[in-house]
Amino acid sequence: MDQIEKKEVLIVVLDEFAEWELAYVAAFLNSSEHYTTKFVSIDEGVIKSIGGLRVMPDYTIHNIPERFSSLLLIGGNSWRKPLSSKIIPLVEKARTMDIPIGAICDATVFMGANGWLNDIKHTSNEINDLKEYAKEHYQNEENYVCEQAVRDGNIVTANGTAALDFAKAILELLEAYSKDQINQVYQFHKVGYYEAQRTV
């Protein structure tokens, strides 16, 4: 039986990334039949998370594959630093090719600061913080939604406490599992093992 070639989901991590924000989405995607996750950063070498987790990127911004199925930007403490601007061409490529994009926590502020939230419904950590940092580049407060995760078209945004909701929205967008499977695993992790068992 021929082995199914899995589609690559690129996960961007910068120094001091928030490892809890990628845990669900990376695990669920990498366990699916159709997707595999690949980590991307600016340069070669180990990237260290806020909690000390060390990740060796599969790609740098200099050797990204020509085709990939989705681009996920994981939050952390580096999105407001000048070096984050090196990620702009990668996001622009995904936008041009209509590739699904996910951004969580401070990566949503990076999106807003580059004008990429101006034509979609979206969320972030906090609207005033988004406005203050993005300044004139952000012009879409009327479409800010106070929800854990928001999907509009092929873009998903989420706040930093929404790792599970972010994962659910990405799994649905990519159709990584059936709707029933996604809802089941979401509820299992949302309410906890014992409560989930009582509702089976």
Long-range contacts (C-beta under 8 A, 24 or more apart in sequence): 4-33, 4-34, 6-33, 6-34, 6-35, 6-36, 7-34, 7-35, 7-36, 7-68, 7-69, 7-70, 8-35, 8-36, 8-37, 8-38, 8-65, 8-68, 8-69, 9-35, 9-36, 9-37, 9-38, 9-68, 9-69, 9-70, 9-71, 9-72, 9-174, 10-38, 10-39, 10-40, 10-59, 10-64, 10-68, 10-70, 10-71, 10-72, 10-90, 11-37, 11-38, 11-39, 11-40, 11-72, 11-74, 12-39, 12-40, 12-41, 12-71, 12-72, 12-73, 12-74, 12-87, 12-90, 12-107, 13-39, 13-40, 13-41, 13-47, 13-49, 13-55, 13-57, 13-74, 13-76, 14-41, 14-42, 14-47, 14-76, 14-78, 14-79, 14-83, 14-84, 14-87, 15-47, 15-48, 15-76, 15-77, 15-78, 16-48, 16-49, 16-50, 16-76, 16-77, 16-78, 17-47, 17-49, 17-50, 17-55, 17-74, 17-75, 17-76, 17-78, 18-49, 18-50, 18-74, 18-75, 18-76, 18-104, 18-105, 18-160, 19-49, 19-50, 19-51, 19-53, 20-51, 20-163, 21-74, 21-75, 21-104, 21-105, 21-160, 21-163, 21-166, 22-72, 22-74, 22-163, 23-163, 24-163, 24-164, 24-166, 24-167, 24-189, 25-72, 25-102, 25-163, 25-166, 25-167, 25-170, 25-171, 28-167, 28-171, 28-176, 28-177, 28-185, 29-170, 29-171, 29-174, 29-176, 32-176, 32-177, 34-176, 35-69, 35-174, 35-176, 38-68, 40-64, 40-90, 42-83, 42-86, 42-87, 49-76, 50-76, 50-77, 61-86, 61-87, 61-89, 61-90, 64-90, 64-93, 68-94, 68-99, 69-99, 69-100, 69-174, 70-99, 70-100, 70-101, 70-102, 70-170, 70-173, 70-174, 71-99, 71-100, 71-101, 71-102, 72-101, 72-102, 72-103, 72-104, 72-170, 73-101, 73-102, 73-103, 73-104, 73-107, 73-110, 73-111, 74-104, 74-105, 74-107, 75-103, 75-104, 75-105, 75-106, 75-107, 75-108, 75-160, 76-105, 76-106, 76-107, 77-106, 79-106, 79-107, 79-109, 79-110, 80-106, 80-109, 80-110, 80-133, 84-110, 88-114, 91-116, 98-154, 99-154, 100-154, 100-155, 100-156, 100-170, 100-173, 100-174, 101-154, 101-155, 101-156, 102-155, 102-156, 102-157, 102-158, 102-166, 102-169, 102-170, 102-173, 103-155, 103-156, 103-157, 103-158, 104-157, 104-158, 104-159, 104-160, 104-162, 104-163, 104-166, 105-158, 105-159, 105-160, 106-160, 108-157, 108-158, 108-159, 109-133, 109-134, 111-157, 112-137, 112-138, 113-137, 113-138, 115-139, 116-155, 117-143, 117-157, 120-152, 120-153, 120-155, 121-145, 121-150, 121-152, 122-150, 122-152, 122-155, 122-157, 123-147, 123-148, 123-149, 123-150, 123-157, 123-158, 123-159, 124-157, 124-159, 125-159, 125-160, 126-159, 164-189, 164-190
